[in-house]
Amino acid sequence: MFILRLIVALASIIDPLPVLADWWGLKLDAAPNVATRVSPPLVFVVFLWQDGVMYDSDLIRTGDAAQILGSSRQHVVDLCNQGLLSCERSPKQRRLRRSEVEAFASRIGSDARLNRDQRQSVWLHGAVAGHLANDPQGTLARARTNLGRLRETHPSGMSSRWLDAWQAVLGGGPEAVLQTLTSQAPLAIELRQNSPFAGVLSDDERRAVLGAFRKQDHRAPA
């Protein structure tokens, strides 16, 4: 692994040009008289070239991103693979932009407390989970059909990234889908807001679930 570090340097007396030339093995035709020339203070920017990735202060490791999101490192890798977070890859590691990770955490709400709409979504998708348990193939087939229609409506943009994420979840089989339908993890919360399970519940089932939720929500302490 080749690492090149140009550490922050101050040159207030000695001209840095000959020094830098010596570092890179260059020859100067006419080196300045370093004894009589005084340079103003210079600060060199810090760069790091590691495994083919140029490092800057906004790039962080997957472990750092996991701490920001309150998740595992594997979850961060999954977000990158699903296109929900961008990353710079090398043969050995990934780097993500801190600003993007923090914006993502803010957007999905890393706070585990759910608002009323999110709690209602949990109830509705819990009912969908019951259908999935009774008829895995039929329920997943409907979701894939809905997903195809949604892709036609949202071929690009953030919505298409959530659809890509659902495609990966559906590819994981019934158990992966069941977990996403009922989990309170930030990614699952956001995915349920972009659900491909429309039509799985009948109108009567949907009304019954919403009625039960309203009663429970009304009784819940503020």
Order of alpha helices (4+ residues) and beta strands (2+ residues): beta-alpha-beta-beta-beta-alpha-alpha-beta-beta-alpha-alpha-alpha-alpha-alpha-alpha-alpha
